Amino acid sequence: MVYRVWNIVTQFSLLLLGGAVLALVWANTAPDSYHHFVEFVIWDHAPVGHLHLDAEGHGHRTLTLHYLINDILMAFFFAVAGKEVWEAIILRDGSLKGARAMTPLIATVGGMAGPVAVYLGLAAIFGSTTYQAVAQGWAIPTATDIAFSYLVGRIVFGAGHPAVRFLLLLAIADDAGGLIILAIFYPTGALAPAWLLVSLAAALGVFVLCNWLPRRMDRGNQARPNSTWIRKTLSVWPFFIAGCISWYAFQQAGIHPALGLLPVVPTIPHADRAFGIFAEEESHLTDLLNTAEHMLKVPVQFILFLFGLANAGVEFSAISEPTWLVLAGLLIGKPVGITLFGWIGARVLGFGLPDGMRMADLPVLGCVAAIGFTVALFVASVAFPVGVVQDAAKMGALMSFGAAIIAIIAGQVLRVQKQP
């Protein structure tokens, strides 16, 4: 078990954590050189990048290293996350499909509403000045880091415990909710929704030409020559081109471009089977959607390293009220929200819990889900402008790793029965 868990850390988390640790050390020993590195200008007056407007409303874009990492490269990370959400919803045996997913989905609502209530409630207690300064960051503590929470969940519950599957369903649904929040509540500029028609056209076009039409032409032919030609000859490239168009349309529409590949993900051909995120069997699936994920697997790990390096460089002196608000939202709001709404779903609404899982496991699971990290850092970087408030909020996301220790202690106190 230890070997398998270490494999998971290596594949999904170690580079991200390494980048974050390096950033923390660098920012606290040589802050000027760190910030110069992160904001390094790659291309001024570029077609993509941060938009700068003058007094007359004319503007130009500047491509910095930070923009390259957060807005361009991270699109591939969100595409992989979106693929898992899409599979969970659409496949015949998808984990977020049917009544068995209802309690985790209801618990997810609590796991997002609880942190928001705690964050905004404590901000109001701190006073109107603090509230106005930090209110925009309400979505930061709603995030759950899938990879790290999965690792800690296996340590606390054991690999075979039904709570681990419950946790994965909750984390995937949480990611879906986080993507929606990012798209709606955190635009990157003045909204120009007409550009979304370009994204829609790109997605529909590649779906019709490279998915629907070949399958239609192959009806009644078991050899499926047209679909096979698309898969073997064109591979993922038509979908990559459509993704680039969609990404650019998101940038121009004022919606965070890191989400720009998501409309194209459902258009990629996919067999009606999946073993689930982190399952070793996923590596043996050869349909085009899984092929794309296999191609992205290694690059995304290095992207996460760069993301940690570019976003976790916070000086310890930045710790202040936003730090404690984010931390309280995660460490208090998450467990309370998941436990309360999970109880409502399982007992009040009668959807029940998976066989072998107790009500006492819910608060422990809530503590595990309180590890925000990746998406919490990302939301902090878009919720606040660069400065002391953003740094303080990021520190709260980093400190949420303390939820792992709390979860292990809670598991002992509530007598979780580990299952290998």
C-alpha positions as CSV (number, residue, x, y, z in Angstrom):
1,M,0.0,0.0,0.0
2,V,2.8,2.4,0.9
3,Y,4.4,1.9,-2.5
4,R,1.1,2.5,-4.3
5,V,0.4,5.7,-2.3
6,W,3.9,6.9,-3.0
7,N,3.2,6.3,-6.7
8,I,0.2,8.5,-6.5
9,V,2.2,11.3,-4.8
10,T,4.9,11.0,-7.5
11,Q,2.4,11.1,-10.4
12,F,0.0,13.7,-9.2
13,S,1.4,15.8,-6.4
14,L,5.2,15.7,-5.9
15,L,6.2,18.2,-8.6
16,L,3.4,20.6,-7.5
17,L,4.5,20.4,-3.9
18,G,8.2,20.8,-4.9
19,G,7.4,23.9,-6.9
20,A,5.5,25.4,-4.0
21,V,8.3,24.7,-1.5
22,L,10.9,26.2,-3.8
23,A,8.7,29.3,-4.3
24,L,8.3,29.8,-0.6
25,V,12.0,29.5,0.0
26,W,12.9,31.8,-2.9
27,A,10.3,34.4,-2.0
28,N,11.4,34.6,1.6
29,T,15.2,34.7,0.9
30,A,15.3,36.8,-2.3
31,P,11.8,38.3,-2.9
32,D,12.9,40.9,-5.5
33,S,14.5,38.3,-7.8
34,Y,11.5,35.9,-7.3
35,H,8.9,38.5,-8.3
36,H,11.1,39.7,-11.2
37,F,11.2,36.0,-12.4
38,V,7.4,35.5,-12.1
39,E,6.5,38.8,-13.9
40,F,9.2,38.4,-16.6
41,V,7.9,39.9,-19.8
42,I,8.1,37.4,-22.6
43,W,6.4,39.5,-25.3
44,D,5.0,43.0,-25.1
45,H,2.2,44.0,-27.5
46,A,1.4,40.3,-28.0
47,P,-1.9,38.9,-29.2
48,V,-2.3,37.1,-25.9
49,G,-1.5,38.2,-22.3
50,H,-2.5,40.7,-19.7
51,L,-4.6,43.5,-21.2
52,H,-3.4,47.1,-20.5
53,L,-5.8,49.9,-21.3
54,D,-4.9,53.6,-21.7
55,A,-7.1,56.6,-20.8
56,E,-8.7,56.5,-24.2
57,G,-9.7,52.9,-24.0
58,H,-7.0,51.6,-26.3
59,G,-5.0,48.7,-25.1
60,H,-2.3,46.2,-25.8
61,R,-1.5,42.8,-24.3
62,T,1.7,41.7,-22.5
63,L,2.6,38.1,-22.3
64,T,4.4,37.5,-19.0
65,L,5.7,34.2,-17.5
66,H,2.9,34.3,-15.0
67,Y,0.3,34.7,-17.7
68,L,1.9,31.9,-19.7
69,I,1.6,29.5,-16.7
70,N,-1.7,30.5,-15.1
71,D,-3.7,31.3,-18.2
72,I,-2.3,29.2,-21.0
73,L,-0.5,26.2,-19.6
74,M,-3.0,25.6,-16.8
75,A,-5.7,25.2,-19.4
76,F,-4.3,21.7,-20.0
77,F,-4.7,20.9,-16.2
78,F,-8.3,22.1,-16.3
79,A,-8.9,20.0,-19.5
80,V,-7.7,16.9,-17.7
81,A,-9.9,17.7,-14.7
82,G,-12.8,18.5,-17.1
83,K,-12.3,15.1,-18.7
84,E,-12.8,13.3,-15.4
85,V,-15.9,15.4,-14.6
86,W,-17.3,14.6,-18.1
87,E,-16.7,10.9,-17.8
88,A,-18.3,10.9,-14.3
89,I,-21.5,12.5,-15.6
90,I,-22.0,11.1,-19.1
91,L,-20.8,7.5,-19.2
92,R,-23.4,4.8,-18.6
93,D,-21.6,3.7,-15.3
94,G,-20.3,7.2,-14.5
95,S,-19.6,7.8,-10.8
96,L,-21.7,11.0,-10.7
97,K,-24.7,9.4,-12.5
98,G,-27.8,8.0,-10.8
99,A,-29.0,7.8,-7.2
100,R,-25.8,6.4,-5.8
101,A,-24.1,9.8,-6.4
102,M,-26.8,11.9,-4.7
103,T,-25.4,11.9,-1.1
104,P,-21.8,12.9,-2.3
105,L,-23.3,15.6,-4.5
106,I,-25.4,17.0,-1.7
107,A,-22.4,16.8,0.6
108,T,-20.5,18.7,-2.1
109,V,-23.0,21.6,-1.9
110,G,-22.4,21.7,1.9
111,G,-18.6,21.5,1.3
112,M,-18.9,24.7,-0.8
113,A,-21.5,26.6,1.1
114,G,-20.0,26.0,4.5
115,P,-16.6,27.6,3.7
116,V,-18.3,30.6,2.0
117,A,-20.5,31.1,5.1
118,V,-17.5,30.9,7.5
119,Y,-15.3,33.1,5.3
120,L,-17.9,35.9,4.8
121,G,-19.2,35.6,8.4
122,L,-15.8,36.0,10.0
123,A,-15.0,38.8,7.6
124,A,-18.1,40.6,8.7
125,I,-17.0,40.2,12.3
126,F,-13.6,41.7,11.5
127,G,-15.4,44.9,10.4
128,S,-16.7,46.6,7.3
129,T,-13.2,47.6,6.1
130,T,-11.9,44.1,6.2
131,Y,-15.1,42.7,4.7
132,Q,-14.9,45.1,1.7
133,A,-11.2,44.2,1.2
134,V,-11.6,40.5,1.3
135,A,-15.2,39.7,0.2
136,Q,-14.1,39.0,-3.4
137,G,-12.2,36.0,-2.2
138,W,-15.2,34.1,-1.0
139,A,-14.7,31.2,-3.4
140,I,-11.1,30.5,-2.4
141,P,-12.0,28.1,0.4
142,T,-14.6,26.2,-1.6
143,A,-11.8,24.2,-3.4
144,T,-10.7,20.7,-2.7
145,D,-7.4,19.4,-4.0
146,I,-8.2,16.1,-5.6
147,A,-4.7,14.5,-5.6
148,F,-3.6,15.5,-2.1
149,S,-7.0,14.8,-0.5
150,Y,-7.0,11.4,-2.3
151,L,-3.6,10.6,-0.8
152,V,-4.6,11.6,2.7
153,G,-7.9,9.8,2.4
154,R,-6.1,6.6,1.6
155,I,-3.8,7.1,4.6
156,V,-6.7,7.8,6.9
157,F,-9.3,5.3,5.6
158,G,-7.3,2.7,3.8
159,A,-7.4,2.1,0.0
160,G,-10.5,-0.2,0.2
161,H,-12.7,2.0,2.4
162,P,-15.9,3.2,0.7
163,A,-15.2,6.7,2.1
164,V,-12.3,7.0,-0.4
165,R,-14.7,6.6,-3.3
166,F,-17.2,9.0,-1.6
167,L,-14.3,11.5,-1.3
168,L,-13.4,11.2,-5.0
169,L,-17.0,11.8,-6.1
170,L,-17.1,14.8,-3.8
171,A,-13.8,16.2,-5.1
172,I,-14.7,15.7,-8.7
173,A,-18.1,17.4,-8.2
174,D,-16.3,20.2,-6.2
175,D,-14.0,20.7,-9.2
176,A,-17.0,21.0,-11.5
177,G,-18.5,23.6,-9.2
178,G,-15.2,25.4,-9.0
179,L,-15.0,25.7,-12.8
180,I,-18.5,27.1,-12.9
181,I,-17.7,29.7,-10.2
182,L,-14.5,30.7,-12.0
183,A,-16.4,31.2,-15.3
184,I,-19.3,33.2,-13.8
185,F,-17.9,35.2,-10.9
186,Y,-14.3,35.8,-11.9
187,P,-14.1,37.4,-15.4
188,T,-10.7,38.6,-16.5
189,G,-12.1,41.9,-18.0
190,A,-15.1,43.5,-19.6
191,L,-17.4,40.7,-20.8
192,A,-17.9,40.2,-24.5
193,P,-20.1,37.2,-24.6
194,A,-20.4,37.2,-28.4
195,W,-16.9,35.7,-28.5
196,L,-18.4,32.6,-26.8
197,L,-20.1,31.9,-30.1
198,V,-16.7,31.4,-31.6
199,S,-15.8,28.9,-28.9
200,L,-19.2,27.1,-29.5
201,A,-18.6,27.1,-33.3
202,A,-15.1,25.6,-32.8
203,A,-16.5,22.9,-30.5
204,L,-19.5,22.0,-32.7
205,G,-17.4,22.1,-35.9
206,V,-14.8,19.6,-34.7
207,F,-17.5,17.4,-33.1
208,V,-19.4,17.1,-36.4
209,L,-16.4,16.7,-38.7
210,C,-14.2,14.5,-36.5
211,N,-16.7,12.6,-34.2
212,W,-20.3,12.5,-35.4
213,L,-19.7,12.3,-39.2
214,P,-17.1,9.5,-39.2
215,R,-19.3,7.4,-36.8
216,R,-22.3,8.1,-39.1
217,M,-20.4,7.0,-42.1
218,D,-19.3,3.8,-40.3
219,R,-22.8,2.7,-39.4
220,G,-23.2,-1.0,-40.1
221,N,-19.5,-1.5,-40.7
222,Q,-17.7,-3.3,-37.9
223,A,-14.3,-2.3,-39.2
224,R,-15.2,1.4,-38.6
225,P,-12.7,2.7,-41.2
226,N,-13.5,6.4,-41.0
227,S,-13.4,6.6,-37.2
228,T,-10.2,4.6,-37.2
229,W,-8.6,6.9,-39.8
230,I,-9.5,9.9,-37.6
231,R,-8.0,8.3,-34.5
232,K,-4.8,7.0,-36.2
233,T,-4.1,9.6,-38.8
234,L,-5.4,12.9,-37.5
235,S,-5.3,11.9,-33.8
236,V,-6.0,14.7,-31.4
237,W,-4.7,17.5,-33.6
238,P,-8.1,18.7,-35.0
239,F,-9.3,19.0,-31.4
240,F,-6.2,20.8,-30.3
241,I,-6.7,23.4,-33.0
242,A,-10.4,23.8,-32.0
243,G,-9.1,24.1,-28.4
244,C,-6.8,26.9,-29.4
245,I,-9.6,28.8,-31.1
246,S,-11.8,28.2,-28.0
247,W,-9.1,29.4,-25.7
248,Y,-8.6,32.6,-27.6
249,A,-12.4,33.2,-27.7
250,F,-12.5,32.8,-23.9
251,Q,-9.7,35.4,-23.5
252,Q,-11.5,37.8,-25.8
253,A,-14.8,37.2,-24.1
254,G,-13.3,38.2,-20.7
255,I,-13.8,34.8,-19.2
256,H,-10.7,33.2,-17.6
257,P,-8.9,31.6,-20.6
258,A,-7.6,28.7,-18.4
259,L,-11.1,27.3,-18.9
260,G,-11.0,27.7,-22.6
261,L,-10.4,24.0,-23.5
262,L,-13.4,22.8,-21.6
263,P,-16.0,23.2,-24.4
264,V,-13.8,21.0,-26.7
265,V,-13.3,18.1,-24.2
266,P,-16.9,16.6,-24.6
267,T,-16.4,16.6,-28.4
268,I,-13.5,14.1,-28.4
269,P,-14.6,10.5,-29.1
270,H,-14.7,8.3,-26.0
271,A,-15.7,4.7,-25.5
272,D,-18.4,4.2,-22.9
273,R,-16.1,2.9,-20.2
274,A,-13.8,4.3,-17.6
275,F,-12.1,3.1,-14.5
276,G,-11.9,6.4,-12.8
277,I,-9.3,9.0,-11.8
278,F,-6.0,7.5,-10.4
279,A,-7.0,4.0,-11.6
280,E,-4.0,2.2,-13.2
281,E,-6.4,0.6,-15.8
282,E,-7.0,4.0,-17.3
283,S,-3.6,3.8,-18.9
284,H,-4.8,0.9,-21.1
285,L,-7.7,2.7,-22.7
286,T,-6.9,3.8,-26.3
287,D,-10.0,5.8,-27.3
288,L,-9.1,9.3,-28.5
289,L,-10.1,11.1,-25.2
290,N,-7.9,8.8,-23.1
291,T,-5.2,9.1,-25.7
292,A,-5.2,12.8,-25.3
293,E,-5.1,12.5,-21.5
294,H,-2.1,10.1,-21.8
295,M,-0.3,12.6,-24.0
296,L,-0.9,15.3,-21.4
297,K,-0.1,13.3,-18.3
298,V,3.7,14.1,-18.1
299,P,3.4,17.7,-19.4
300,V,0.7,18.5,-16.9
301,Q,3.0,17.4,-14.0
302,F,5.6,19.9,-15.1
303,I,2.9,22.5,-15.6
304,L,1.8,22.0,-12.0
305,F,5.4,22.4,-10.9
306,L,5.6,25.7,-12.7
307,F,2.2,26.6,-11.2
308,G,3.4,26.0,-7.7
309,L,6.6,27.9,-8.4
310,A,4.8,30.9,-9.9
311,N,1.9,31.1,-7.3
312,A,3.1,29.9,-3.9
313,G,5.9,32.4,-3.5
314,V,4.5,34.3,-0.5
315,E,6.5,35.9,2.2
316,F,5.6,34.8,5.7
317,S,5.2,38.4,6.7
318,A,2.1,38.4,4.5
319,I,0.1,36.4,7.0
320,S,-2.9,38.5,8.1
321,E,-6.8,38.4,8.2
322,P,-7.3,36.9,4.7
323,T,-5.0,34.0,5.7
324,W,-7.2,33.1,8.7
325,L,-10.4,33.6,6.8
326,V,-9.3,31.2,4.0
327,L,-8.0,28.8,6.6
328,A,-11.1,28.9,8.8
329,G,-13.3,28.5,5.7
330,L,-11.4,25.3,4.8
331,L,-10.7,23.8,8.2
332,I,-14.1,24.7,9.8
333,G,-16.5,25.3,6.9
334,K,-15.6,22.2,4.9
335,P,-16.0,19.6,7.6
336,V,-19.2,21.2,9.0
337,G,-20.8,21.7,5.6
338,I,-20.0,18.2,4.4
339,T,-21.1,16.6,7.6
340,L,-24.4,18.5,7.8
341,F,-25.4,18.2,4.2
342,G,-24.1,14.6,4.0
343,W,-26.4,13.8,7.0
344,I,-29.3,15.5,5.2
345,G,-28.7,13.5,2.0
346,A,-28.2,10.2,3.8
347,R,-30.8,10.4,6.6
348,V,-33.3,13.2,5.9
349,L,-33.6,12.6,2.1
350,G,-33.0,8.9,2.4
351,F,-30.2,8.4,-0.2
352,G,-28.1,6.6,2.4
353,L,-24.3,6.1,2.6
354,P,-22.2,3.5,0.7
355,D,-22.1,0.1,2.4
356,G,-19.5,0.0,5.0
357,M,-19.4,3.8,5.6
358,R,-20.7,5.3,8.9
359,M,-22.0,8.7,9.7
360,A,-19.0,9.2,11.9
361,D,-16.8,8.9,8.8
362,L,-18.3,12.1,7.3
363,P,-16.6,14.7,9.6
364,V,-13.3,12.8,9.0
365,L,-13.9,12.9,5.3
366,G,-14.7,16.6,5.6
367,C,-11.3,17.3,7.2
368,V,-9.6,15.4,4.4
369,A,-11.5,17.5,1.8
370,A,-10.3,20.7,3.6
371,I,-7.0,20.5,1.7
372,G,-7.5,23.3,-0.8
373,F,-4.0,24.0,-2.3
374,T,-4.1,23.9,-6.2
375,V,-7.5,25.3,-7.1
376,A,-7.5,27.5,-4.0
377,L,-4.2,29.1,-5.0
378,F,-5.6,29.5,-8.5
379,V,-8.8,31.2,-7.3
380,A,-6.7,33.5,-5.0
381,S,-4.6,34.6,-8.0
382,V,-7.7,35.7,-9.9
383,A,-9.8,36.9,-7.0
384,F,-7.4,39.6,-5.9
385,P,-4.9,41.8,-7.7
386,V,-1.2,41.2,-7.0
387,G,-0.5,42.6,-3.5
388,V,-0.7,41.9,0.2
389,V,-4.3,40.7,0.2
390,Q,-3.6,38.1,-2.5
391,D,-0.4,37.0,-0.7
392,A,-2.3,36.6,2.6
393,A,-5.1,34.6,0.9
394,K,-2.5,32.3,-0.8
395,M,-0.8,31.7,2.5
396,G,-4.2,30.4,3.8
397,A,-4.4,28.0,0.9
398,L,-0.9,26.7,1.6
399,M,-1.5,26.3,5.3
400,S,-4.6,24.2,4.5
401,F,-2.1,21.2,4.4
402,G,-2.7,21.2,8.2
403,A,-6.0,19.6,7.4
404,A,-4.1,16.3,6.8
405,I,-2.9,16.2,10.4
406,I,-6.4,17.1,11.7
407,A,-7.9,14.3,9.5
408,I,-5.5,11.7,10.8
409,I,-6.2,12.7,14.5
410,A,-10.0,12.8,13.8
411,G,-9.8,9.3,12.3
412,Q,-8.2,8.1,15.5
413,V,-10.7,9.8,17.7
414,L,-13.7,8.7,15.7
415,R,-12.3,5.2,15.3
416,V,-12.2,4.9,11.6
417,Q,-11.8,1.2,10.6
418,K,-9.1,1.2,7.9
419,Q,-9.7,-1.1,5.0
420,P,-6.7,-2.2,2.9
